[in-house]
């Protein structure tokens, strides 16, 4: 098997190459003067299984993925597995209003064209896997996030909304503490309202766990509420750290003690690797 690490997941591809003991395929990437993407596979992969690792975010990385898939197919790979550490557009998984696109389906269908299987990490909703027209699976980074938080004397794991409740419960069980959830109403893309809920957080260390931090609005509002209720320390942890716009500044201003994300999207907050979650799903190819 060969592993092709795209430009949005080079470190994760290297980590998978190491843990599966399989080589990275030599590849040239460049951009033409007009910014169009170019890829060339630099060694024979005919008849081989190839694993392409590329986070599908932002938009330019989706185009890169489609072009890499085409190159691998043209080079005669026997089987193409696509690892999407983060699947962008997964939150637009239905029409919320008439006239909208089902963006997650549109992207999934295109990725499926040259993929024998797709594997992603903590999709926003599991049902988006059904949008792929090729077999699709997911794994969870929660055990790795919980492992990181174990050293932080966490008293309570909180979900910022009902949708993240199961994730918080799972993390709390692994850490060995209790969990609860907040109630959130989204006002617009960057603003949320957290309904104050009386929590016993006075003098406690709390970790808020979610799948995505985008604008940081959800986490920043939650951190403020917990600080208001007397929490001693507040950690925020997510699988996919998009950190759009002023997210880091918003979180810092809200009084967060530490921001933790995984390497599905590489950033200064990628303190947890998802390689150990993905590797067991790939050993059959090694
Ligand atoms: C929403 O349902 C997700 O689980 C996240 O809570 C959301 O995407 C976070 O977005 P933001 O950081 O912009 O509040």
Boltz pocket constraint, residues with backbone or C-beta under 6 A from the ligand:
constraints:
  - pocket:
      binder: B
      contacts: [[A, 160], [A, 163], [A, 164], [A, 189], [A, 190], [A, 192], [A, 210], [A, 211], [A, 212], [A, 213], [A, 214], [A, 215], [A, 216], [A, 217], [A, 218], [A, 219]]
      max_distance: 6.0
